[in-house]
Amino acid sequence: MTKAKKHLLLTIPVLLIGLSALILTLTFLGLRASLPKAGIIINANEFAIESLEPRAIRLDKVSVKSHPVDGYCGISTVTVMSNFYNNTDLEPADLIAKYNTTGSKDMLECLEGELPGKIISYKSNVSNEEMLRDIHTSLCNGNPVVITFGAPNPFNEPYYDFHGSVVCGIDLDNQTITIANVYGYVEEISFADFLNRTSYTEIEKYPMVQQFVLVLTNWQDKNAYILVE
């Protein structure tokens, strides 16, 4: 086989890979360009929550446990819930050793292990109103709510990241949600900001890899949360 033929055989796969990557990139950019960049606009009048009581709830017993490195939000969220229900003061490292996982993909399993006897249910792709009602009902019953949403990532500024945390308060009149954010702080954000972040609508705030995930999965895990009863 001549050197020219060998070179051609080596070049063809490279060209095919490059062409496939180009087609995938152009497809992604086309889908991304068709998306709204300003996020969703929440109108208070679109929610039939005027009759809900009490108007404001805050579970002060929920304490924040921050995770030491990027990617440990799942097990840190489980730690917050375990401390709340079991009256303990565990650190994320305690549960990482116990379950041999950071919990990001095994959060439900870890919660079941830490909260025996509790009914734990996962919901996703529900309407904004249903999620807010579920959060209100859960907090009224004394149960914080685990959420997955987009949050500013201190380990990769200025980008957002897919993140787990715990909702510990809601104020219907002021339209705010209080979150024990396992990046190490408690934050109070508006309904609009909260729903933008649980729906991952502001796609330009995420790293390119996560933008690909959102587009290619068609936002299959938006408005996702875990209820404990």
N, C-alpha and C positions, 0 to 999 in steps of 0.2 A: 504493500500500500504506500503510495507516494505521500510525501509530507503535506502536499496540498489537500489530498483527500482526508488525511488525519485532522488537519486544521479545520476543514469544513465540517467534519463529524463532531468536532468539539464546539464549533461555533453555533451550529443549529440549536442544540438544547439551550444554550445561553440566550439566543435570540428569542426562543419560544418562552422562556421564563420571563425575559424582559417584557415581551409583548403582553403576556398574561398579567404581569404586575401593572403595566400601563393601563390595560383595560379595567382591572379591578380598581385602580386609583381614580380613573375618570368616572367610573360608575359611582364610587363612593362620593366624590366631589359633587357629582350631579345630584345625588340624593341629599347631600348635606346642604347644597345651595337652595334646595326647595323648602328647607325648614325655616320656621320663624326664628329670628335671632334674639328677639326681645323677651322671650318667655311668654307665659300665659298671663292674662289679665284677670284677676279675681274680683268679681263684683259681689259685695256683701249680700245684695238682694237675691242672688241666685241660689243661696242656701236657705232651706226651710228650717233654720235652727233657732228661730226667735223664741220658740216655746220651751226650749231646753233649760232646765235648772239643775244645779246652781249655775250661775253665769260664769263663775271663775273657780277653778280648782287648782291646787298645787300640792303635790306630795313632797313635803320638805325632807322626808326621811331618805329620799334617793340621793346618794352621794356619788360624786364623779371619781372614776378610777381611770387614769390615763394610761395609754399603752406606750411601751418604751421605744418601739421602732415602728416604721411604716409597715402596714399590712396586718397589724394585730388588733384591729378594731373589733373583730368578731368575739374573740375570747375576752376582751376588755368589757364589751357589752354584757356578756354572760356574767362576768364578775360583778358588775353593778347590780344586776337582777338577783344574783345569789346573795349578795350582802343585804339587799333590801328584804328579801323574804326570810332569810336564815339568821338575821341579826349577827352577821360575821363581819370581819374586816379583812377579807382576802385581797390579795394583789393578783393582777393578771398572770404573773409568773407561777402562782400556786396552781392555777387551773391549766396552764400550758403543760406543767409537769404531770398533772393528774390525767389529762385527756390526750397528751402527746399531739396537740394540734393548736394552731392559732385561732381556730374556731370560725374563720371566715366562711368556709364551706360546710362546717359541721355545727352551726350555731343552734339549730333545733335539737340535735342530739345532745349537745352539751347542756342546753336548758333543761331538757328532760332528765338528765343526770343530776342536775343541781336542784331541781324543783320536783321531787317525787310526790305524786298525789295531785299535782296540778294538771289542769287541762290546758294544753298548749296548742294553739292553732295558727297556721300561716295563711295570710290572705294577700292577694296581689291583683293588679289590674281592676280595681274597683273604682267607682266614681269618687270624685273629690268629696262630695257630701257624705257618702257612706263612710269614708275613712275618718272624716272629722267627727261624725256621730259615734263611730266605734271608739275613737280615742276618748271622747267625752264620757261615754258609758263606762269604759274601762277605768278611767280615772275616778269616776263617781264611786265605783266599787272598790277603790283602793288599790288598783292594779296599774302600775306603769306599763307603757307600751314600747316594745322594741321596734325600731324603724330602720330601714335602709334608705339612704338618700345621698344626694351630692353635698359635699362639704369642702370648704377651702382646706387644702392639704398643707400643713406646715412643713412636711418633709419634701414637698415638691412645689414650692410657690412659683408662680401665682395660680397654679391649676387647682381645680376641684378634683375630688376622688370619690369613688363609690365607697360608702362609709356606713357603719352601723352605730347607732346610739340609742338613747332611751328618752322617750317623751314623759315628762313628769308634771306638766301643767298645761292648762288651756284657759284662755280668757275670751269668751264669746263677744262681749261688748267691744273690747279693744282689738279683737281679731288677732290674737297672738298665741303662739305655741312656745312652751318652755322646754328646752332640751338639755339633758345631761349629756354633753358631748364628750366622748371618751378621748378626744384630743386633749382633754384636761380642763374643761371649763363648762359653766352653765350659760346657755344663750337663750335669749327671748327674741323670736323672729315673727314677722307678720305671716298671716295665712297665705298671702300671695307668694312670699319668699319660700315658705315651707312647701307649698304645692308645686312651685317651680322646681324645687330641689328633689322632691319625691318623684316627680315626673321626668326629671332629667331633660327638661325642655331647652335649657340654655346650653346647647351642645358645645358651643365654642369655648366654654370655660374648662373643658376636660382635655386631657392629653390625647394626642391623635389615636393611640391604640384604643382608648376607651370610646372615642368617637366612632371608630370602626365597629366596636362591640354593640353600641347603641343602635347604629344604623342597620347592621346586619341581623340583629335579633329583633328589630322593630320594637324596641322598648318593651320587651315581654315581661319585665319585672318592675314596671313602674307602680307607684302607690303600693309598695310592699311593706307589710308590717306583721308583727307576731303578737298575739293576744294571750294573756295568761289568766286563767280563772281558778 
